[in-house]
């Protein structure tokens, strides 16, 4: 079996091994693949593995040998599922691998907004504390999270893990989701409509999948519902947020701050309004990328392909 990895660098920049895949067949790994190169590079492959490289129907129809597409991620919108189904191609994803890493990163972002640790560490290195007349100083307001409300939009695995951490820090948790499972027994927990959640929360953390109904859910109207003192965090999908509307709210002081690990266009253009917005932290889609999470992801990708090869496919999305 020929296995082609079309964009392997982000999963394995060199600190992991492709040996698990090599035990299943002949493996060719490309670090990155431009759209115009996909068909040629995947030619002759039985299995193609993709992360963010798109496999539209026009490309799939050029790959007569293709029988399996493994998405090296949870989201699978990069694959034309209808075209794959028509050809009888099995498409799989990895539904969970970075739950703990992403939830941990939510609080790395949130605590930076609350304390501006980097700013104060840099000020100290620059000699400001050495020259200061007092034994303590701070350049921005410092915010305690205990007693504040964390609103979680999307209460799947990552949303639930984020809620556990918030509860451990003394925050009240409310959540919005289309599916209401058994509620956690945190003090004060309840389900809330989206508008209600936005208006009550001191921190809003987005963990919703990207569907037509969730695209642009954070926009001029919904941002206006939020407290001027509130923070918005997005470690889920960039297009959940209308970039310009969020930048406008931040620059006008209608929102205290935002921390975004995902943007609507990645990498962002130089003129992205969020790169220069007031009190807006933007990081390069790295919440998922701890070595531990990537190692779990690699193992799951191998296991998905091995299960399919054995006639018992798992994590099928088509």
C-alpha positions as a Markdown table, in Angstrom:
| # | Residue | x | y | z |
|---|---|---|---|---|
| 1 | Unk | 0.0 | 0.0 | 0.0 |
| 2 | Unk | 1.3 | 3.4 | -1.0 |
| 3 | Unk | 0.7 | 6.0 | 1.7 |
| 4 | Unk | 1.2 | 9.7 | 0.9 |
| 5 | Unk | 1.4 | 12.3 | 3.7 |
| 6 | Unk | 0.7 | 15.7 | 2.0 |
| 7 | Unk | 1.4 | 18.1 | 4.8 |
| 8 | Unk | 3.3 | 16.4 | 7.6 |
| 9 | Unk | 5.4 | 19.2 | 9.0 |
| 10 | Unk | 3.1 | 20.5 | 11.7 |
| 11 | Unk | 2.4 | 17.1 | 13.0 |
| 12 | Unk | 6.0 | 16.0 | 12.9 |
| 13 | Unk | 8.6 | 18.8 | 12.5 |
| 14 | Unk | 11.2 | 16.2 | 13.4 |
| 15 | Unk | 10.6 | 15.2 | 17.0 |
| 16 | Unk | 8.3 | 12.3 | 16.2 |
| 17 | Unk | 8.6 | 9.2 | 14.0 |
| 18 | Unk | 6.8 | 8.0 | 10.9 |
| 19 | Unk | 7.8 | 4.4 | 11.6 |
| 20 | Unk | 4.3 | 3.4 | 12.6 |
| 21 | Unk | 3.0 | 4.3 | 9.1 |
| 22 | Unk | 6.0 | 2.7 | 7.5 |
| 23 | Unk | 5.0 | -0.7 | 9.0 |
| 24 | Unk | 1.7 | -0.4 | 7.1 |
| 25 | Unk | 3.1 | 0.4 | 3.6 |
| 26 | Unk | 5.4 | 2.5 | 1.5 |
| 27 | Unk | 5.3 | 6.0 | 2.9 |
| 28 | Unk | 6.1 | 9.3 | 1.1 |
| 29 | Unk | 6.0 | 12.4 | 3.3 |
| 30 | Unk | 5.8 | 15.9 | 2.1 |
| 31 | Unk | 6.2 | 18.7 | 4.6 |
| 32 | Unk | 3.8 | 21.0 | 2.7 |
| 33 | Unk | 1.8 | 20.7 | -0.5 |
| 34 | Unk | 0.5 | 23.6 | -2.6 |
| 35 | Unk | -3.0 | 23.3 | -4.0 |
| 36 | Unk | -1.7 | 22.8 | -7.6 |
| 37 | Unk | 0.6 | 20.0 | -6.4 |
| 38 | Unk | -1.9 | 17.7 | -4.7 |
| 39 | Unk | -3.0 | 15.5 | -7.6 |
| 40 | Unk | 0.5 | 14.9 | -8.8 |
| 41 | Unk | 1.9 | 14.1 | -5.3 |
| 42 | Unk | -1.0 | 11.8 | -4.4 |
| 43 | Unk | -1.0 | 10.0 | -7.7 |
| 44 | Unk | -0.8 | 6.2 | -7.2 |
| 45 | Unk | -1.5 | 6.4 | -3.5 |
| 46 | Unk | -4.0 | 4.1 | -1.9 |
| 47 | Unk | -4.1 | 6.2 | 1.2 |
| 48 | Unk | -3.6 | 10.0 | 1.5 |
| 49 | Unk | -3.1 | 11.7 | 4.9 |
| 50 | Unk | -4.0 | 15.4 | 5.1 |
| 51 | Unk | -4.1 | 18.1 | 7.8 |
| 52 | Unk | -5.0 | 21.4 | 6.2 |
| 53 | Unk | -4.3 | 20.5 | 2.6 |
| 54 | Unk | -7.6 | 20.4 | 0.7 |
| 55 | Unk | -8.9 | 17.5 | -1.3 |
| 56 | Unk | -11.8 | 18.9 | -3.4 |
| 57 | Unk | -13.8 | 16.7 | -5.7 |
| 58 | Unk | -11.8 | 18.0 | -8.7 |
| 59 | Unk | -8.7 | 16.5 | -7.2 |
| 60 | Unk | -10.3 | 13.3 | -5.9 |
| 61 | Unk | -11.5 | 12.4 | -9.4 |
| 62 | Unk | -7.9 | 12.5 | -10.6 |
| 63 | Unk | -6.8 | 9.9 | -8.1 |
| 64 | Unk | -8.2 | 6.5 | -9.3 |
| 65 | Unk | -6.1 | 4.5 | -6.9 |
| 66 | Unk | -7.2 | 6.4 | -3.8 |
| 67 | Unk | -9.2 | 4.3 | -1.3 |
| 68 | Unk | -8.6 | 6.0 | 2.0 |
| 69 | Unk | -8.3 | 9.6 | 3.2 |
| 70 | Unk | -7.0 | 10.1 | 6.8 |
| 71 | Unk | -7.6 | 13.6 | 8.2 |
| 72 | Unk | -4.8 | 14.3 | 10.7 |
| 73 | Unk | -7.1 | 16.5 | 12.8 |
| 74 | Unk | -10.6 | 16.6 | 14.2 |
| 75 | Unk | -12.1 | 19.0 | 11.6 |
| 76 | Unk | -12.6 | 17.4 | 8.2 |
| 77 | Unk | -14.0 | 20.2 | 6.1 |
| 78 | Unk | -10.8 | 20.1 | 3.9 |
| 79 | Unk | -12.2 | 16.9 | 2.2 |
| 80 | Unk | -15.1 | 16.9 | -0.2 |
| 81 | Unk | -17.1 | 14.1 | 1.5 |
| 82 | Unk | -19.7 | 13.8 | -1.2 |
| 83 | Unk | -17.0 | 13.2 | -3.8 |
| 84 | Unk | -15.2 | 10.7 | -1.6 |
| 85 | Unk | -18.5 | 8.8 | -0.8 |
| 86 | Unk | -19.3 | 8.6 | -4.5 |
| 87 | Unk | -16.0 | 7.0 | -5.1 |
| 88 | Unk | -16.3 | 4.7 | -2.1 |
| 89 | Unk | -13.3 | 6.3 | -0.4 |
| 90 | Unk | -13.3 | 6.0 | 3.4 |
| 91 | Unk | -12.6 | 9.2 | 5.2 |
| 92 | Unk | -11.5 | 9.2 | 8.9 |
| 93 | Unk | -10.5 | 11.8 | 11.4 |
| 94 | Unk | -9.1 | 11.9 | 14.9 |
| 95 | Unk | -11.9 | 13.2 | 17.2 |
| 96 | Unk | -9.9 | 13.6 | 20.3 |
| 97 | Unk | -6.2 | 13.9 | 21.0 |
| 98 | Unk | -5.5 | 17.5 | 22.4 |
| 99 | Unk | -8.3 | 17.9 | 24.9 |
| 100 | Unk | -6.0 | 18.6 | 27.9 |
| 101 | Unk | -3.5 | 20.6 | 25.9 |
| 102 | Unk | -6.1 | 23.0 | 24.4 |
| 103 | Unk | -7.9 | 23.5 | 27.7 |
| 104 | Unk | -4.6 | 24.2 | 29.4 |
| 105 | Unk | -3.8 | 26.7 | 26.7 |
| 106 | Unk | -7.1 | 28.5 | 27.2 |
| 107 | Unk | -5.9 | 29.4 | 30.7 |
| 108 | Unk | -2.4 | 30.3 | 29.5 |
| 109 | Unk | -4.1 | 32.9 | 27.4 |
| 110 | Unk | -6.6 | 34.0 | 30.0 |
| 111 | Unk | -3.9 | 34.3 | 32.7 |
| 112 | Unk | -1.8 | 36.5 | 30.4 |
| 113 | Unk | -4.8 | 38.7 | 29.9 |
| 114 | Unk | -5.4 | 38.9 | 33.7 |
| 115 | Unk | -1.8 | 39.6 | 34.7 |
| 116 | Unk | 0.2 | 40.6 | 31.6 |
| 117 | Unk | 3.1 | 38.4 | 32.8 |
| 118 | Unk | 5.2 | 38.9 | 29.7 |
| 119 | Unk | 4.9 | 42.7 | 29.9 |
| 120 | Unk | 6.0 | 42.7 | 33.5 |
| 121 | Unk | 8.8 | 40.3 | 33.0 |
| 122 | Unk | 10.1 | 42.4 | 30.1 |
| 123 | Unk | 9.8 | 45.5 | 32.2 |
| 124 | Unk | 11.9 | 43.9 | 35.0 |
| 125 | Unk | 14.6 | 42.8 | 32.5 |
| 126 | Unk | 14.6 | 46.4 | 31.1 |
| 127 | Unk | 15.5 | 47.7 | 34.6 |
| 128 | Unk | 12.2 | 49.2 | 35.6 |
| 129 | Unk | 12.0 | 47.4 | 38.9 |
| 130 | Unk | 15.6 | 48.1 | 39.7 |
| 131 | Unk | 14.9 | 51.9 | 39.2 |
| 132 | Unk | 11.6 | 51.8 | 40.9 |
| 133 | Unk | 11.2 | 53.5 | 44.3 |
| 134 | Unk | 8.8 | 50.8 | 45.6 |
| 135 | Unk | 9.2 | 47.1 | 46.3 |
| 136 | Unk | 6.2 | 46.3 | 44.1 |
| 137 | Unk | 4.6 | 47.8 | 41.1 |
| 138 | Unk | 2.3 | 46.8 | 38.2 |
| 139 | Unk | 1.8 | 48.4 | 34.8 |
| 140 | Unk | -1.8 | 47.2 | 34.2 |
| 141 | Unk | -4.7 | 46.2 | 36.3 |
| 142 | Unk | -4.5 | 42.7 | 37.8 |
| 143 | Unk | -7.6 | 40.5 | 37.7 |
| 144 | Unk | -8.6 | 37.7 | 40.0 |
| 145 | Unk | -10.7 | 35.0 | 38.4 |
| 146 | Unk | -12.3 | 33.4 | 41.5 |
| 147 | Unk | -15.9 | 34.4 | 41.7 |
| 148 | Unk | -16.2 | 35.4 | 38.0 |
| 149 | Unk | -18.3 | 33.7 | 35.4 |
| 150 | Unk | -16.8 | 31.6 | 32.6 |
| 151 | Unk | -19.2 | 31.1 | 29.7 |
| 152 | Unk | -18.3 | 28.2 | 27.5 |
| 153 | Unk | -19.7 | 28.0 | 24.0 |
| 154 | Unk | -19.6 | 24.4 | 22.8 |
| 155 | Unk | -19.6 | 21.9 | 25.7 |
| 156 | Unk | -17.8 | 18.9 | 24.1 |
| 157 | Unk | -14.7 | 17.3 | 25.4 |
| 158 | Unk | -12.5 | 20.4 | 25.3 |
| 159 | Unk | -15.3 | 22.7 | 26.6 |
| 160 | Unk | -15.9 | 20.3 | 29.5 |
| 161 | Unk | -12.2 | 20.1 | 30.4 |
| 162 | Unk | -12.0 | 23.9 | 30.3 |
| 163 | Unk | -15.0 | 24.0 | 32.6 |
| 164 | Unk | -13.2 | 21.6 | 35.1 |
| 165 | Unk | -10.2 | 24.0 | 35.3 |
| 166 | Unk | -12.5 | 27.0 | 35.6 |
| 167 | Unk | -14.4 | 25.4 | 38.5 |
| 168 | Unk | -11.1 | 24.5 | 40.2 |
| 169 | Unk | -10.1 | 28.1 | 40.0 |
| 170 | Unk | -13.3 | 29.2 | 41.8 |
| 171 | Unk | -15.2 | 30.4 | 38.7 |
| 172 | Unk | -18.9 | 29.9 | 38.0 |
| 173 | Unk | -19.5 | 28.0 | 34.8 |
| 174 | Unk | -22.3 | 28.4 | 32.4 |
| 175 | Unk | -22.5 | 26.7 | 29.0 |
| 176 | Unk | -24.2 | 26.9 | 25.6 |
| 177 | Unk | -24.6 | 23.8 | 23.4 |
| 178 | Unk | -27.2 | 22.4 | 21.1 |
| 179 | Unk | -26.9 | 19.1 | 23.0 |
| 180 | Unk | -27.5 | 19.1 | 26.8 |
| 181 | Unk | -26.1 | 16.0 | 28.4 |
| 182 | Unk | -25.8 | 15.3 | 32.1 |
| 183 | Unk | -24.8 | 18.6 | 33.6 |
| 184 | Unk | -21.7 | 18.7 | 35.8 |
| 185 | Unk | -22.2 | 19.3 | 39.5 |
| 186 | Unk | -20.3 | 22.5 | 39.7 |
| 187 | Unk | -21.9 | 25.1 | 42.0 |
| 188 | Unk | -24.1 | 27.4 | 39.9 |
| 189 | Unk | -23.7 | 25.5 | 36.6 |
| 190 | Unk | -26.5 | 25.9 | 34.1 |
| 191 | Unk | -27.2 | 25.8 | 30.4 |
| 192 | Unk | -27.8 | 29.2 | 28.8 |
| 193 | Unk | -28.9 | 30.5 | 25.4 |
| 194 | Unk | -26.0 | 32.2 | 23.5 |
| 195 | Unk | -27.2 | 35.7 | 24.0 |
| 196 | Unk | -27.8 | 35.1 | 27.7 |
| 197 | Unk | -24.3 | 33.6 | 28.1 |
| 198 | Unk | -22.6 | 36.4 | 26.3 |
| 199 | Unk | -24.3 | 39.1 | 28.5 |
| 200 | Unk | -23.6 | 37.3 | 31.8 |
| 201 | Unk | -20.0 | 36.1 | 31.3 |
| 202 | Unk | -16.8 | 37.7 | 32.5 |
| 203 | Unk | -14.9 | 35.3 | 30.2 |
| 204 | Unk | -16.3 | 33.7 | 27.1 |
| 205 | Unk | -14.4 | 30.7 | 25.7 |
| 206 | Unk | -15.3 | 29.4 | 22.3 |
| 207 | Unk | -15.2 | 25.6 | 21.7 |
| 208 | Unk | -17.8 | 25.2 | 19.0 |
| 209 | Unk | -17.3 | 23.3 | 15.7 |
| 210 | Unk | -17.5 | 25.3 | 12.5 |
| 211 | Unk | -20.9 | 24.8 | 11.0 |
| 212 | Unk | -23.0 | 27.1 | 8.8 |
| 213 | Unk | -25.0 | 28.1 | 11.8 |
| 214 | Unk | -21.9 | 28.8 | 14.0 |
| 215 | Unk | -19.9 | 30.7 | 11.3 |
| 216 | Unk | -19.7 | 34.4 | 12.3 |
| 217 | Unk | -21.6 | 33.8 | 15.6 |
| 218 | Unk | -19.4 | 36.4 | 17.3 |
| 219 | Unk | -20.3 | 39.5 | 15.4 |
| 220 | Unk | -21.2 | 43.2 | 15.9 |
| 221 | Unk | -24.6 | 42.3 | 17.4 |
| 222 | Unk | -23.4 | 39.5 | 19.7 |
| 223 | Unk | -20.3 | 41.4 | 20.8 |
| 224 | Unk | -22.5 | 44.3 | 21.9 |
| 225 | Unk | -24.2 | 41.9 | 24.4 |
| 226 | Unk | -20.9 | 41.3 | 26.3 |
| 227 | Unk | -19.7 | 43.3 | 29.3 |
| 228 | Unk | -17.1 | 46.0 | 28.5 |
| 229 | Unk | -15.0 | 44.3 | 31.2 |
| 230 | Unk | -15.2 | 40.8 | 29.6 |
| 231 | Unk | -12.6 | 38.8 | 27.8 |
| 232 | Unk | -13.2 | 36.6 | 24.7 |
| 233 | Unk | -11.0 | 33.6 | 24.0 |
| 234 | Unk | -11.0 | 31.5 | 20.8 |
| 235 | Unk | -9.1 | 28.3 | 20.6 |
| 236 | Unk | -11.6 | 26.6 | 18.3 |
| 237 | Unk | -12.3 | 27.8 | 14.8 |
| 238 | Unk | -11.3 | 31.2 | 13.5 |
| 239 | Unk | -14.4 | 31.8 | 11.3 |
| 240 | Unk | -16.6 | 31.7 | 14.4 |
| 241 | Unk | -15.6 | 35.3 | 14.8 |
| 242 | Unk | -16.0 | 38.3 | 12.4 |
| 243 | Unk | -12.5 | 39.7 | 12.6 |
| 244 | Unk | -13.3 | 43.3 | 11.9 |
| 245 | Unk | -16.3 | 43.4 | 14.3 |
| 246 | Unk | -14.1 | 42.1 | 17.1 |
| 247 | Unk | -11.3 | 44.6 | 16.3 |
| 248 | Unk | -13.8 | 47.4 | 16.3 |
| 249 | Unk | -15.1 | 46.4 | 19.7 |
| 250 | Unk | -11.7 | 46.1 | 21.2 |
| 251 | Unk | -10.5 | 49.4 | 19.8 |
| 252 | Unk | -13.6 | 51.2 | 21.0 |
| 253 | Unk | -13.2 | 49.8 | 24.5 |
| 254 | Unk | -16.5 | 47.9 | 24.3 |
| 255 | Unk | -14.6 | 44.7 | 25.2 |
| 256 | Unk | -11.7 | 44.5 | 27.7 |
| 257 | Unk | -9.6 | 42.0 | 25.7 |
| 258 | Unk | -9.4 | 39.0 | 23.5 |
| 259 | Unk | -7.0 | 36.1 | 23.1 |
| 260 | Unk | -7.1 | 34.2 | 19.8 |
| 261 | Unk | -5.2 | 31.1 | 18.8 |
| 262 | Unk | -7.2 | 30.8 | 15.6 |
| 263 | Unk | -8.1 | 33.3 | 12.9 |
| 264 | Unk | -10.5 | 33.3 | 9.9 |
| 265 | Unk | -7.5 | 33.2 | 7.6 |
| 266 | Unk | -4.4 | 31.3 | 8.5 |
| 267 | Unk | -1.7 | 32.5 | 8.3 |
| 268 | Unk | -3.3 | 35.9 | 8.6 |
| 269 | Unk | -2.6 | 38.7 | 6.0 |
| 270 | Unk | -0.4 | 41.5 | 7.2 |
| 271 | Unk | -3.4 | 43.9 | 7.3 |
| 272 | Unk | -5.6 | 41.6 | 9.5 |
| 273 | Unk | -7.4 | 44.0 | 11.9 |
| 274 | Unk | -6.8 | 41.8 | 14.9 |
| 275 | Unk | -3.0 | 42.0 | 14.6 |
| 276 | Unk | -3.1 | 45.6 | 15.7 |
| 277 | Unk | -6.3 | 45.6 | 17.8 |
| 278 | Unk | -6.2 | 47.0 | 21.3 |
| 279 | Unk | -5.4 | 44.3 | 24.0 |
| 280 | Unk | -5.7 | 41.5 | 21.6 |
| 281 | Unk | -3.3 | 38.5 | 21.9 |
| 282 | Unk | -2.9 | 36.4 | 18.8 |
| 283 | Unk | -0.9 | 33.2 | 18.7 |
| 284 | Unk | -0.2 | 30.9 | 15.7 |
| 285 | Unk | -2.7 | 28.1 | 16.1 |
| 286 | Unk | -0.5 | 26.3 | 18.6 |
| 287 | Unk | -2.9 | 25.2 | 21.4 |
| 288 | Unk | -3.0 | 21.6 | 20.0 |
| 289 | Unk | 0.7 | 21.3 | 19.4 |
| 290 | Unk | 2.3 | 20.0 | 22.6 |
| 291 | Unk | 4.5 | 17.0 | 22.0 |
| 292 | Unk | 2.2 | 14.9 | 24.1 |
| 293 | Unk | -0.8 | 15.8 | 22.0 |
| 294 | Unk | 1.0 | 15.4 | 18.7 |
| 295 | Unk | 2.3 | 12.0 | 19.8 |
| 296 | Unk | -1.3 | 10.9 | 20.6 |
| 297 | Unk | -2.4 | 12.3 | 17.2 |
| 298 | Unk | 0.3 | 10.3 | 15.4 |
| 299 | Unk | -0.7 | 7.1 | 17.2 |
| 300 | Unk | -4.4 | 7.7 | 16.3 |
| 301 | Unk | -3.6 | 8.3 | 12.6 |
| 302 | Unk | -1.7 | 5.0 | 12.4 |
| 303 | Unk | -4.4 | 3.2 | 14.3 |
| 304 | Unk | -7.1 | 4.6 | 12.0 |
| 305 | Unk | -5.3 | 3.4 | 8.9 |
| 306 | Unk | -4.4 | 0.0 | 10.3 |
| 307 | Unk | -8.1 | -0.5 | 11.3 |
| 308 | Unk | -9.2 | 0.3 | 7.8 |
| 309 | Unk | -6.6 | -2.0 | 6.2 |
| 310 | Unk | -7.9 | -4.7 | 8.5 |
| 311 | Unk | -11.4 | -4.2 | 7.2 |
| 312 | Unk | -12.6 | -2.6 | 10.5 |
| 313 | Unk | -12.5 | 1.1 | 9.9 |
| 314 | Unk | -12.9 | 3.5 | 12.8 |
| 315 | Unk | -13.6 | 7.2 | 13.2 |
| 316 | Unk | -15.2 | 7.2 | 9.8 |
| 317 | Unk | -16.8 | 10.6 | 8.8 |
| 318 | Unk | -18.0 | 9.6 | 5.3 |
